Amino acid sequence: MILVALLSGLVFALGLGLAGMTRPENVLAFLDLAGAWDPALMLVLAGASGLYVLASPAILQRGRPLLAPRFAVPARRDIDARLVVGAALFGVGWGLVGLCPGPALVGLAGGGGDLVLFVAAMLAGMSLFTRVEAPSP
């Protein structure tokens, strides 16, 4: 099971690297609709979304996943203020620096002080969230 997780992570990291999503300048050029917009990442988005749309119904029709006792599909479908604020914060952060957690971790393997700072700030924010959202005893 751990080997499958490792291989999946490696394939994901390779895909992010090949797509250019670990390079903030590529992501920022994609997000710059009013300036020098670069639509290259649109192909990545279309490919990932298309594969999901085609494969997910067939996968979910199976009795269970190949390597787990059951599917872990979120039951909640409501949109609340917490979700909207979290998504907005994520989007603003992504738009300001051109990185999100996955590509930042992959890029960290190549080094770079900016990425170390970004990942440190990301981990600090995750820790703060965990402390704030911890259930009361």
C-alpha positions as CSV (number, residue, x, y, z in Angstrom):
1,M,0.0,0.0,0.0
2,I,2.8,2.4,0.9
3,L,4.5,1.6,-2.4
4,V,1.4,2.5,-4.3
5,A,1.2,5.8,-2.5
6,L,4.8,6.5,-3.2
7,L,4.4,5.7,-6.9
8,S,1.2,7.8,-7.1
9,G,3.0,10.7,-5.6
10,L,5.9,10.4,-7.9
11,V,3.6,10.2,-11.0
12,F,1.8,13.3,-9.7
13,A,5.0,15.2,-9.1
14,L,6.3,14.3,-12.5
15,G,3.1,15.5,-14.1
16,L,3.2,18.8,-12.2
17,G,6.8,19.3,-13.3
18,L,6.2,18.4,-16.9
19,A,3.1,20.7,-17.0
20,G,5.2,23.6,-15.7
21,M,3.0,24.0,-12.6
22,T,6.1,24.1,-10.4
23,R,7.2,27.3,-12.0
24,P,5.3,30.3,-10.5
25,E,5.9,32.4,-13.6
26,N,3.9,29.9,-15.8
27,V,1.0,29.9,-13.3
28,L,1.0,33.7,-13.0
29,A,1.1,34.1,-16.8
30,F,-1.9,31.7,-17.0
31,L,-3.8,33.8,-14.4
32,D,-3.0,37.1,-16.1
33,L,-6.1,37.4,-18.3
34,A,-5.7,41.1,-18.9
35,G,-2.0,41.0,-19.8
36,A,0.3,38.5,-21.4
37,W,-2.1,35.5,-20.9
38,D,-0.5,32.1,-21.5
39,P,-3.2,29.5,-22.1
40,A,-0.7,26.5,-21.9
41,L,-2.0,25.4,-18.5
42,M,-5.5,25.3,-19.9
43,L,-4.5,22.1,-21.6
44,V,-3.4,20.6,-18.3
45,L,-6.8,21.6,-16.7
46,A,-8.7,20.2,-19.7
47,G,-6.8,17.0,-19.6
48,A,-7.3,16.4,-15.9
49,S,-10.9,17.4,-15.9
50,G,-11.7,15.4,-19.0
51,L,-10.1,12.3,-17.5
52,Y,-12.0,12.7,-14.3
53,V,-15.3,13.2,-16.1
54,L,-14.8,10.1,-18.2
55,A,-13.3,7.8,-15.5
56,S,-15.1,8.7,-12.3
57,P,-18.5,7.1,-13.1
58,A,-16.9,3.8,-14.1
59,I,-14.7,3.8,-11.0
60,L,-17.5,4.7,-8.6
61,Q,-19.7,1.9,-10.0
62,R,-17.2,-0.7,-8.6
63,G,-18.1,-2.2,-5.3
64,R,-15.0,-0.8,-3.7
65,P,-11.6,0.7,-4.6
66,L,-8.8,-1.6,-5.6
67,L,-6.7,-0.9,-2.5
68,A,-9.2,0.2,0.2
69,P,-12.2,-1.3,1.9
70,R,-14.5,1.5,0.7
71,F,-14.7,4.8,-1.3
72,A,-14.1,8.0,0.7
73,V,-16.5,10.3,-1.1
74,P,-17.4,13.5,0.8
75,A,-21.0,13.5,2.0
76,R,-21.4,17.2,2.5
77,R,-22.4,19.2,-0.6
78,D,-23.5,22.5,1.0
79,I,-21.6,25.8,0.4
80,D,-21.1,27.7,3.6
81,A,-19.1,30.8,4.6
82,R,-16.2,28.8,5.8
83,L,-15.8,27.1,2.4
84,V,-16.1,30.4,0.5
85,V,-13.6,32.2,2.7
86,G,-11.2,29.3,2.6
87,A,-11.4,29.0,-1.2
88,A,-11.0,32.8,-1.6
89,L,-7.9,32.8,0.6
90,F,-6.5,29.9,-1.4
91,G,-7.2,31.6,-4.7
92,V,-5.7,34.9,-3.6
93,G,-2.6,33.2,-2.3
94,W,-2.3,31.2,-5.5
95,G,-2.8,34.3,-7.6
96,L,-0.2,36.4,-5.7
97,V,2.6,33.9,-5.8
98,G,1.7,31.4,-8.5
99,L,2.0,28.4,-6.2
100,C,-0.3,26.0,-4.4
101,P,0.8,23.2,-1.9
102,G,1.4,20.4,-4.4
103,P,3.6,22.2,-6.8
104,A,5.4,24.0,-4.0
105,L,6.4,20.7,-2.4
106,V,7.5,19.3,-5.8
107,G,9.5,22.5,-6.5
108,L,11.1,22.3,-3.1
109,A,13.0,19.2,-4.3
110,G,14.8,21.5,-6.7
111,G,15.8,24.0,-4.0
112,G,15.3,27.7,-3.9
113,G,15.0,30.0,-0.9
114,D,11.6,31.4,-2.0
115,L,10.1,27.9,-2.0
116,V,11.5,27.1,1.4
117,L,9.9,30.3,2.7
118,F,6.6,29.5,1.0
119,V,6.5,26.0,2.4
120,A,7.4,27.2,5.9
121,A,4.6,29.8,5.8
122,M,2.2,27.1,4.4
123,L,3.1,24.8,7.3
124,A,2.7,27.6,9.8
125,G,-0.7,28.4,8.4
126,M,-1.8,24.7,8.5
127,S,-0.6,24.5,12.2
128,L,-2.5,27.7,13.1
129,F,-5.6,26.4,11.4
130,T,-5.3,23.1,13.3
131,R,-5.0,25.0,16.6
132,V,-7.9,27.3,15.8
133,E,-10.2,24.5,14.6
134,A,-9.3,22.0,17.3
135,P,-12.5,20.7,19.0
136,S,-13.0,21.9,22.6
137,P,-12.3,19.3,25.3
